[in-house]
Amino acid sequence: MNGVAALRRIFGGVAVWLFMAAASATAGDWTGWRGPRGDGTCDEPDAPERWSATEQVRWKADLPGKGVSSPIIAGDRVFLTASDGPRHDQLHVLCLDARDGHLLWHRRFWGTAPTLRHEQKSSMATPTPVTDGNRVWALFGSGDVFCLETSGDLVWCRSLAQEYEPFQNRFGAGSSPVLVGDLLILQCDHWGQSYMLAIDRATGKNAWKTDRSEHIAWSSPLVLEVDGAPQLVMSATFQVKGYDARTGRQIWAAGGLTRECIPTPVAADGLIFAVSGPKGETLALRAGGRGDITESHVVWRSTRAAPFVPSPLVVGGLYYVVDDRGIACCFDAQSGERVWQNRLGGAFTASPVAAGRLLYFMDEEGTTTVLEAGRAFRVLSKNRLDEPVFASPAIARGDLFIRTDQHLFCIAGAAASAGGTPGANR
């Protein structure tokens, strides 16, 4: 793969494909939306369990604009996007030092076609960027795509709005890009002609483009290996679909989702989990198959705790989900049997993440409920930052990175809690 290592987490006959440059991106990095596996989980043993706005804060950095994109981390660098201005057409890509939060570089661009947005919860910086440790690719809600060296130098840029048409929905483009080998994959579903696009990540040129019949969605692709080949799993209008990542050809589809999809699918133990809402369903389906697999591959369904925005988690054979009103549910991932249901309190936009046995559920007021993974509902701590949080957090080398409305916090991991030198877990 031209020097790119494909690291795999095996689930029976299904593997989540992880593409990182072996020389730069390493274990412990959080390289894109929902982390190294694309499912919100990692194996960091030293992630923090308790903190506050003043305790366990390694550093706190001001941000130049709004955004709900997540931070991504490669080595000792943190990358983040933002937008500002009356029309949010001023686009920002930032790079900070993960050790102390100081700004390494800041690139500013003009958006080519700003769209409507939610005044509080979104901006043009909704998609999370992705990195292979050498370069960073950032998509904005305006349809502008940028490729930069990790040093900040611009490699190439494109305006999808000018090439095709502006994104026609009330929040702009929200799907985050993913890397599959040498390709950058974009899911572009809106009221106009929806499509997915595979771009040569080095040159910025199209490798393939597939038109889709979807109306509107903000979900991001999940990348799987099925029978030795990479597939893209995408939630959208009424269906979850699988595509050949090398060609863009549709392979299978399963019905049961609602009209507007935001949560990203996850996969574990041979199953794919797709959820849509509000008042939608979770679908658990076996990977593989061709054509309409609604009857043949759907293992179980549930309408409990169906979120409109937060994506789910699967940890230790258990499926976790929290809806926008703060009701959390845990299911047996294989059978769909409900294990527990509890109200966490607050409203939720951010997706939960996990580090080993620790599950992080972050509400819109900036309070994170830390649960212990398992069949018993056990709250380990509640941690307040007292700032609005709509972006999903990231975890790297034991530290927790939380984007609030105005700041990026780095919460020190357990090594610092135990008296270790700050940054020693790096």
C-alpha positions as CSV (number, residue, x, y, z in Angstrom):
1,M,0.0,0.0,0.0
2,N,2.8,2.4,-0.9
3,G,4.3,2.3,2.6
4,V,1.0,2.5,4.5
5,A,0.5,-0.1,7.1
6,A,-3.0,-1.5,7.6
7,L,-3.5,-2.3,11.2
8,R,-6.5,-4.6,11.8
9,R,-8.7,-5.3,14.8
10,I,-10.2,-8.7,13.9
11,F,-13.9,-9.5,14.6
12,G,-14.4,-13.0,13.4
13,G,-14.4,-12.6,9.6
14,V,-14.6,-8.8,9.8
15,A,-11.8,-6.4,10.4
16,V,-11.9,-2.7,11.0
17,W,-9.2,-1.2,8.7
18,L,-6.9,1.3,10.2
19,F,-4.6,3.2,7.8
20,M,-1.7,5.1,9.3
21,A,1.8,5.9,8.0
22,A,4.1,3.5,9.8
23,A,6.9,6.1,10.1
24,S,4.8,8.8,11.8
25,A,1.3,7.8,13.2
26,T,1.8,5.3,15.9
27,A,-0.1,3.3,18.6
28,G,-1.7,5.7,21.0
29,D,-2.6,8.3,18.3
30,W,-6.2,9.4,17.7
31,T,-6.1,10.0,13.9
32,G,-9.7,10.7,12.9
33,W,-13.3,10.7,13.7
34,R,-14.0,8.3,16.6
35,G,-10.4,7.4,17.0
36,P,-7.9,4.7,15.7
37,R,-10.6,2.1,15.1
38,G,-13.3,4.4,13.9
39,D,-15.6,3.2,16.7
40,G,-14.8,5.5,19.6
41,T,-12.6,3.0,21.5
42,C,-9.0,2.6,22.4
43,D,-6.9,0.6,24.8
44,E,-5.2,3.4,26.7
45,P,-4.6,2.1,30.2
46,D,-3.9,5.4,31.9
47,A,-6.9,7.5,30.8
48,P,-8.2,9.8,33.5
49,E,-11.1,8.9,35.7
50,R,-11.6,12.2,37.7
51,W,-11.0,15.9,36.9
52,S,-12.6,19.3,37.1
53,A,-12.1,22.7,35.4
54,T,-9.1,23.3,37.6
55,E,-7.9,19.8,38.6
56,Q,-6.0,17.4,36.3
57,V,-5.9,20.0,33.5
58,R,-2.6,19.6,31.7
59,W,-3.4,22.7,29.6
60,K,-6.2,24.7,28.2
61,A,-6.1,26.6,24.8
62,D,-8.2,29.3,23.4
63,L,-9.9,28.6,20.0
64,P,-10.3,31.2,17.2
65,G,-13.8,30.2,16.2
66,K,-16.7,27.7,16.6
67,G,-16.9,24.1,15.7
68,V,-18.0,20.6,16.8
69,S,-15.2,18.8,15.0
70,S,-13.1,16.6,17.3
71,P,-9.4,17.1,17.9
72,I,-7.1,14.5,16.3
73,I,-3.7,13.6,17.6
74,A,-0.6,12.2,15.9
75,G,2.6,12.1,18.0
76,D,3.0,15.3,19.9
77,R,0.7,17.3,17.6
78,V,-3.0,18.1,18.0
79,F,-5.0,19.2,14.9
80,L,-8.3,20.9,15.1
81,T,-10.6,22.9,12.8
82,A,-12.8,26.0,13.5
83,S,-14.8,28.6,11.6
84,D,-15.9,32.2,12.4
85,G,-17.2,35.4,10.8
86,P,-20.8,36.5,10.2
87,R,-21.3,33.8,7.6
88,H,-18.8,31.4,9.1
89,D,-16.8,31.6,5.9
90,Q,-13.5,32.0,7.6
91,L,-12.0,28.6,8.0
92,H,-9.3,27.6,10.4
93,V,-6.9,24.6,10.7
94,L,-4.8,24.6,13.9
95,C,-1.9,22.6,15.2
96,L,-1.0,22.6,18.9
97,D,1.7,21.0,20.9
98,A,0.1,18.1,22.7
99,R,2.5,18.4,25.6
100,D,1.7,22.0,26.6
101,G,-1.0,23.3,24.3
102,H,1.1,26.1,22.6
103,L,0.2,26.9,19.1
104,L,2.6,25.5,16.5
105,W,0.8,26.9,13.4
106,H,-2.6,28.3,12.3
107,R,-3.8,28.3,8.7
108,R,-6.8,30.5,7.6
109,F,-8.9,29.9,4.4
110,W,-12.0,31.4,2.9
111,G,-15.0,29.2,2.4
112,T,-16.4,29.1,-1.1
113,A,-20.0,28.4,-0.3
114,P,-21.2,28.8,3.3
115,T,-24.5,27.1,4.1
116,L,-27.1,27.4,6.7
117,R,-26.1,26.2,10.2
118,H,-27.5,25.6,13.7
119,E,-26.6,28.8,15.6
120,Q,-25.5,26.9,18.7
121,K,-24.5,23.4,17.8
122,S,-22.8,23.7,14.4
123,S,-20.6,25.8,12.2
124,M,-18.6,25.1,9.0
125,A,-16.2,23.1,11.2
126,T,-18.4,20.1,11.8
127,P,-16.5,17.3,10.1
128,T,-13.5,16.0,12.0
129,P,-10.2,16.0,10.0
130,V,-8.1,12.9,9.5
131,T,-4.3,12.3,9.5
132,D,-1.8,9.6,8.6
133,G,0.9,11.3,10.7
134,N,2.5,13.0,7.6
135,R,-0.5,15.0,6.3
136,V,-3.8,16.3,7.5
137,W,-7.0,16.3,5.4
138,A,-9.8,18.7,6.5
139,L,-13.4,18.9,5.1
140,F,-15.6,21.9,6.0
141,G,-19.3,22.3,6.0
142,S,-18.9,24.6,3.0
143,G,-17.7,21.7,0.9
144,D,-14.0,22.9,0.9
145,V,-11.4,20.2,1.3
146,F,-7.8,21.0,2.3
147,C,-4.7,18.7,2.4
148,L,-1.8,20.1,4.5
149,E,1.5,18.8,5.6
150,T,1.8,18.3,9.3
151,S,4.2,21.3,9.2
152,G,1.2,23.4,8.0
153,D,2.2,23.7,4.3
154,L,-0.8,23.5,1.9
155,V,-0.5,20.6,-0.5
156,W,-3.8,20.9,-2.4
157,C,-7.4,22.1,-2.0
158,R,-10.8,21.7,-3.7
159,S,-14.2,23.3,-3.6
160,L,-16.9,20.6,-3.9
161,A,-19.5,23.3,-3.9
162,Q,-18.1,24.9,-7.0
163,E,-17.3,21.6,-8.8
164,Y,-20.7,20.1,-8.2
165,E,-23.2,22.1,-6.1
166,P,-23.5,23.7,-2.6
167,F,-24.6,21.4,0.2
168,Q,-28.3,21.8,0.5
169,N,-29.3,21.1,4.1
170,R,-29.7,23.1,7.3
171,F,-26.3,22.2,8.8
172,G,-23.9,22.0,5.9
173,A,-21.6,19.0,5.3
174,G,-21.2,17.1,8.6
175,S,-19.7,13.7,7.5
176,S,-16.1,13.3,8.5
177,P,-13.5,12.0,5.9
178,V,-11.8,8.6,6.3
179,L,-8.7,7.1,4.7
180,V,-8.7,3.8,2.9
181,G,-5.2,3.0,1.6
182,D,-4.3,5.8,-0.8
183,L,-7.9,7.1,-0.9
184,L,-9.7,9.9,1.0
185,I,-13.4,8.9,1.2
186,L,-16.1,11.6,1.5
187,Q,-19.8,10.9,2.2
188,C,-21.8,13.8,0.7
189,D,-25.6,13.3,1.3
190,H,-27.9,16.3,1.0
191,W,-31.1,17.5,-0.7
192,G,-29.3,18.0,-4.0
193,Q,-27.6,15.1,-5.8
194,S,-26.0,13.0,-3.1
195,Y,-22.7,11.2,-3.8
196,M,-19.6,9.7,-2.3
197,L,-16.2,10.6,-3.5
198,A,-12.9,8.8,-3.4
199,I,-10.0,11.3,-3.8
200,D,-6.3,10.3,-4.4
201,R,-5.0,11.6,-1.1
202,A,-1.7,12.7,-2.5
203,T,-2.8,14.6,-5.6
204,G,-6.4,15.6,-4.8
205,K,-7.8,14.1,-8.0
206,N,-10.9,11.9,-8.1
207,A,-10.3,8.1,-8.1
208,W,-14.1,7.5,-8.4
209,K,-17.4,9.2,-7.7
210,T,-20.7,7.3,-7.0
211,D,-24.0,9.1,-7.1
212,R,-26.4,8.1,-4.3
213,S,-30.2,8.3,-3.9
214,E,-30.0,9.5,-0.3
215,H,-31.8,12.7,0.7
216,I,-29.9,14.0,3.7
217,A,-27.4,12.6,6.3
218,W,-24.5,13.7,8.5
219,S,-23.2,10.2,9.3
220,S,-19.7,9.2,8.5
221,P,-18.4,6.0,6.8
222,L,-17.2,3.0,8.7
223,V,-14.4,1.1,7.0
224,L,-14.4,-2.7,7.2
225,E,-12.6,-5.6,5.6
226,V,-15.0,-8.3,4.5
227,D,-13.7,-11.4,2.8
228,G,-10.3,-9.8,2.3
229,A,-11.6,-6.6,0.6
230,P,-12.3,-3.1,2.1
231,Q,-15.9,-2.1,2.4
232,L,-17.6,1.3,3.3
233,V,-20.6,1.1,5.6
234,M,-22.8,4.1,5.4
235,S,-26.0,5.0,7.2
236,A,-28.4,7.2,5.3
237,T,-32.1,7.6,4.2
238,F,-34.0,4.6,5.5
239,Q,-31.1,2.1,4.8
240,V,-27.6,1.2,5.8
241,K,-25.5,0.3,2.8
242,G,-22.2,-1.4,2.0
243,Y,-19.9,-0.3,-0.8
244,D,-16.7,-1.6,-2.4
245,A,-14.1,0.9,-1.2
246,R,-12.0,0.4,-4.2
247,T,-14.6,1.2,-6.8
248,G,-17.6,2.8,-5.1
249,R,-19.9,0.0,-6.3
250,Q,-22.8,-0.8,-3.9
251,I,-22.7,-4.4,-2.6
252,W,-25.6,-4.6,-0.1
253,A,-28.3,-2.7,1.7
254,A,-30.5,-3.3,4.8
255,G,-33.7,-1.3,5.5
256,G,-34.9,0.0,8.9
257,L,-33.3,3.4,9.5
258,T,-35.1,6.7,9.6
259,R,-34.9,9.6,7.1
260,E,-32.1,11.7,8.7
261,C,-29.0,9.8,10.0
262,I,-26.2,11.3,12.1
263,P,-24.7,8.5,14.2
264,T,-21.8,6.6,12.6
265,P,-22.1,2.8,12.4
266,V,-19.7,0.6,14.5
267,A,-18.6,-3.0,14.2
268,A,-17.6,-5.7,16.6
269,D,-17.7,-9.5,16.9
270,G,-18.8,-10.1,13.4
271,L,-21.8,-7.6,13.6
272,I,-22.4,-4.1,12.2
273,F,-24.5,-1.8,14.4
274,A,-26.3,1.1,12.7
275,V,-28.6,3.5,14.6
276,S,-30.8,6.4,13.4
277,G,-33.2,8.7,15.2
278,P,-35.0,10.3,16.8
279,K,-37.5,7.4,17.3
280,G,-35.5,5.3,15.0
281,E,-34.0,1.8,15.5
282,T,-30.7,0.2,16.2
283,L,-30.0,-2.5,13.6
284,A,-27.5,-5.3,14.4
285,L,-26.6,-7.1,11.2
286,R,-24.1,-9.7,10.1
287,A,-21.4,-8.4,7.8
288,G,-21.3,-9.8,4.3
289,G,-24.0,-10.7,1.9
290,R,-25.2,-9.1,-1.3
291,G,-28.2,-7.3,-2.5
292,D,-31.1,-6.7,0.0
293,I,-30.0,-8.3,3.3
294,T,-32.8,-6.9,5.4
295,E,-34.3,-10.4,6.0
296,S,-31.2,-12.5,5.8
297,H,-28.6,-10.6,7.9
298,V,-30.5,-8.4,10.5
299,V,-29.9,-10.2,13.8
300,W,-31.8,-7.9,16.1
301,R,-33.5,-4.5,16.3
302,S,-34.3,-2.1,19.1
303,T,-36.0,1.3,19.4
304,R,-34.8,2.0,23.0
305,A,-32.6,5.0,23.6
306,A,-32.4,5.8,19.9
307,P,-30.2,8.9,19.5
308,F,-30.5,11.6,16.9
309,V,-26.9,12.6,17.2
310,P,-24.5,10.5,19.4
311,S,-22.9,7.5,17.9
312,P,-22.8,4.1,19.8
313,L,-20.1,2.1,21.5
314,V,-19.3,-1.6,21.7
315,V,-17.0,-2.7,24.5
316,G,-16.5,-6.2,25.8
317,G,-19.5,-7.7,24.0
318,L,-21.8,-5.0,25.2
319,Y,-23.5,-2.3,23.0
320,Y,-23.9,1.1,24.6
321,V,-25.9,4.1,23.4
322,V,-27.2,7.4,24.9
323,D,-30.0,9.4,23.3
324,D,-30.1,13.2,23.1
325,R,-32.2,13.4,26.4
326,G,-29.5,11.6,28.4
327,I,-31.1,8.1,28.6
328,A,-28.3,5.5,28.3
329,C,-28.9,1.8,27.5
330,C,-26.6,-1.2,27.5
331,F,-27.4,-4.3,25.4
332,D,-25.9,-7.7,24.9
333,A,-24.3,-7.1,21.5
334,Q,-25.0,-10.6,20.1
335,S,-28.6,-11.1,21.3
336,G,-29.9,-7.5,21.7
337,E,-31.1,-8.3,25.2
338,R,-31.3,-5.1,27.3
339,V,-28.9,-5.3,30.2
340,W,-29.6,-2.0,31.8
341,Q,-31.2,1.5,31.2
342,N,-30.5,4.6,33.2
343,R,-30.8,8.3,32.9
344,L,-27.5,10.1,33.0
345,G,-29.1,13.6,33.1
346,G,-28.6,16.5,30.7
347,A,-28.8,16.7,27.0
348,F,-26.3,15.0,24.7
349,T,-24.7,15.8,21.4
350,A,-21.2,14.4,21.8
351,S,-20.6,10.7,21.1
352,P,-19.3,8.6,23.9
353,V,-15.8,7.2,23.8
354,A,-14.0,4.4,25.7
355,A,-10.5,3.7,27.0
356,G,-10.3,0.1,28.2
357,R,-12.9,-0.3,31.0
358,L,-13.7,3.4,31.2
359,L,-16.7,4.8,29.3
360,Y,-17.0,8.6,28.8
361,F,-20.4,10.1,28.3
362,M,-20.2,13.9,27.9
363,D,-23.3,16.1,28.1
364,E,-23.9,19.6,26.6
365,E,-23.2,21.4,29.9
366,G,-19.7,20.0,30.0
367,T,-20.3,17.2,32.6
368,T,-18.7,13.9,31.8
369,T,-20.1,10.8,33.4
370,V,-17.5,8.0,33.6
371,L,-19.0,4.5,33.7
372,E,-17.2,1.2,34.2
373,A,-17.8,-1.1,31.3
374,G,-19.7,-4.2,32.3
375,R,-23.2,-5.6,32.8
376,A,-23.7,-3.6,36.0
377,F,-24.5,0.1,35.8
378,R,-21.6,1.6,37.8
379,V,-20.9,5.4,37.8
380,L,-17.2,5.9,38.7
381,S,-17.3,9.8,38.6
382,K,-19.0,12.9,37.3
383,N,-16.6,15.6,36.1
384,R,-17.6,19.2,35.3
385,L,-15.9,21.7,33.1
386,D,-18.7,24.3,33.3
387,E,-18.4,25.1,29.6
388,P,-20.8,23.9,26.8
389,V,-19.6,20.8,25.0
390,F,-21.0,19.6,21.7
391,A,-17.9,18.0,20.2
392,S,-16.9,14.4,20.8
393,P,-13.7,13.9,22.9
394,A,-10.4,12.2,21.9
395,I,-8.0,10.1,23.8
396,A,-4.2,9.8,23.1
397,R,-1.4,8.4,25.3
398,G,-3.5,8.5,28.4
399,D,-4.7,12.1,28.0
400,L,-8.3,13.1,27.3
401,F,-8.9,16.0,24.9
402,I,-12.2,17.9,25.3
403,R,-13.4,20.7,22.9
404,T,-15.7,23.1,24.6
405,D,-17.5,26.1,23.0
406,Q,-14.4,28.3,23.3
407,H,-11.5,26.1,24.5
408,L,-9.6,22.9,24.0
409,F,-8.8,21.1,27.3
410,C,-6.2,18.5,27.8
411,I,-7.0,16.4,30.8
412,A,-4.0,14.6,32.2
413,G,-4.1,10.8,32.4
414,A,-3.6,8.5,35.4
415,A,0.2,8.7,35.2
416,A,0.1,12.4,36.1
417,S,-2.5,11.6,38.8
418,A,-0.2,9.2,40.4
419,G,2.5,11.8,40.7
420,G,4.3,11.1,37.4
421,T,5.9,13.9,35.4
422,P,3.3,15.8,33.2
423,G,3.8,14.5,29.7
424,A,5.7,11.4,30.9
425,N,3.0,9.2,29.4
426,R,3.9,10.6,26.0
